[in-house]
Amino acid sequence: MPVYNEFGSLMYNKELFDKAGVKYPPKTIEEVEAAAKAIHKPSEGIYGFVGRGAGAAATSQFSSLMRGFGADWTDASGKAAVNSDKFLAAVKWYGNLQKQYGAPGATSFSWQQGQDLFINGKAGMWMDASVFFANVVDPKQSKIVDKAGITMAPGGPA
C-alpha cells in the first residue's frame, strides 16, 4: 500500500523569474542556484529560494534532492549512509542555497513558512511537496495564482 503519494516539486513564481530575466522552469541544481541568485533581493523582502529546514519536517522533501545526488538513506547492506560523500554533497548544496538565497530563519522552516512566503510573492522558488500546489493556485489563499508554475525537484549530478 502506498503511504506517500506526492512528489518532490519545485514551485516557481514566473513574475519574479521574468523580472530577473531568468528562463523557467529550472531543471537542474545549477539552474536553480542561478535563478535563486538572480531573484534574491533581501532588501526588498524577496528571496530566491525557500524550502524546509526544520529537523524531521525537512527530510521528506530532501529525499528527492538527495537521490538526485545519487545518495540514499542506507547503503546496499542496510547501514545508514547519511555520512556518504554523495549524501553530504546534497546536504551542503541545499544548506548553501538556503544560507545564500533563503529567508532569515530558514533552518527553522517547515512547509507553512515556505508556503507563506511563496504564496505572498516573496520567494522565487519553493521546493516542497507537490500536494501544496493546490494551495498555491487557490485564490482564497494565494496572491500569485496566475504567476505560479510547478516542476519536478531539480536534477542533481547523478
N, C-alpha and C positions, 0 to 999 in steps of 0.2 A: 504494500500500500504506500502510495506517495505521502510524504509528510511535509513536503516543501515544494509548492508548485508555482514558484515565481523565478525570475532570472535576475542576475546582477545587471543592472542597467545604468546608463549614463543619460540623464536628462539634461537638456541644454536650452538656454534662452537665446533664440535666434536674433532677437533685437540687440542683445549685448554682443553677440558674435559679429553682426553686421556693423555695429558701431566701432568695433575694434578691427574690422577688416579681415576677419578670420573665416575661412571656409568651414562649413559644417556638413555632416556630423563628424566629430573627431573619432577615429577608429583605432589608433594606436596610442601607446603611452606617450610617445613623442609628440603626437598631435594634441593630446590632452594637455600636456605640460606647456606647449607653445601657446595654445588657446588661453589657458589659465593666466599665463604671464601677460598676454596682450590685453586681457579683460580686466585684470586686477587693478582696482583703483580704490584702495582703502580710505584715502582722504575723502572720497565721495560716497563711502559706505557700500562699495561694490567689491565683491570678492570673486576671484577667478574660479574657485572650486570649493565645494563643501562636501563633506562625507562624514560618516560616523567615526568617532574616536574613542567613545566610552566603553572600555572593557569588553564584556561579552556582547554588548549591542553591536560592536564593530565587526565581530567575527563572521557573521553570516554574509555580509556584503564583501568582506575582504576575500572570501573564498574564490570568487570569480577572478579577482586580480591575482591572487596567489597562484592559481592554476595557469594563468597567462605567463607567469614566470617559470612554469614547469615544476612548481612546488606542490606539496600536499601536506596534510596534517601528519601523516605517518609515512614511513618508508615501506618497501616491499615486505619487510619482515614484521611489520605492525608496530615498530617502535616510533616514538614521537620524532618528527622531522622538523620541528619548529626552529632548530638551530642549523639547518642546512643552508648552504650558500644561496640557493635559489629562493628559499623562504625569506632569508634575511634581506636579500636584494629587493623583494617585493615590499617588505616592511619599510625598508629605507626609502624606496621610491614614494610610497604612499605617505609616509611621515614627512618627507621633504616637501611634497606637494601641499600637504596641509599647512606646514610651517611657513612656506614661502607665499602661498596664494590663498590660504584659507582665512576664515574669520577668527577673530580673537576667541580663545576658549575652545577651539575645535577639538582638542583632546577630550573634552567632556561631552561632546555632542552625541546624541542618539538620533534616530530618524526625525524626531519632532523639530529639533533645532535646525537641521539641514533643510527640512521641508519649509519651515517658516521663512528662512532667508530666501530660498528659491522661489516660492510662490509669491513673494513680495517684490520680486525683481531685483534682489540684492546679490545674486550669485549667477555666474555664467554657466556653471555646471554643478550638478548634484549627482553623485554616484550613490545609488541605493537600489532597493528592490523595485522591480517593475510594477508591483502592485500599487505603488504610490502615484503612478502616472494618472490614475483616476482622480486623485485629489488635485493634481496639477492642472487638469483641464476642467475642473468643476468651477463654474463661475461664482458659486457661492463662497468658495474658499480662496481662489487664485486670482491674482492680478495680471497673470501672464498667459491666460488661456490660449490666445491665438498666437503667442510667441514661443510656445513650448515645443520641443522636439524630444524624441527618445531614441536611443540606440543601445546596442549591447555594451556591456562593460568593455573598456579598451583592451585590445590585444597586447600582450607583452612579448618579450623576446622569445618565448617558447611557443 
